[in-house]
Amino acid sequence: MKNIATALVATTLAIAGAGPVFATDYTKGTIRKIDNKTGKVTIAHEDLKNLDMPAMTMVFVLAEDGMLEKIREGQVIEFVADRVKGKLTVTEIKQ
């Protein structure tokens, strides 16, 4: 009986610790402008479903400085954006 109780507790903890698994929705966009001083990029993008925004052109900050080195103006990208500390932020760029 102790073994069953121990197994149930272990299974419950393993499931609880795993947390929810979400698929990342990438959005297609084109880099229109890069501002190296501010770390901001202007992207003409398709609908951002997770932010409930229609397709448009807008300015984003980049989550990491290293992202600037991976993009260029005119480049078509797939990216993930979210609100980070109240700012629209590119959090991932698919390579």
Buried (B, 14 or more C-beta within 10 A) or exposed (E): EEEEEEEEEEEEEEEEEEEEEEEEEBBBBBBBEBEEEEBBBBBBBBBBEBEEBEEEEBBBBBBBEEBBEEBEEEEEBBBBBBEEEEEBBBBBBEE
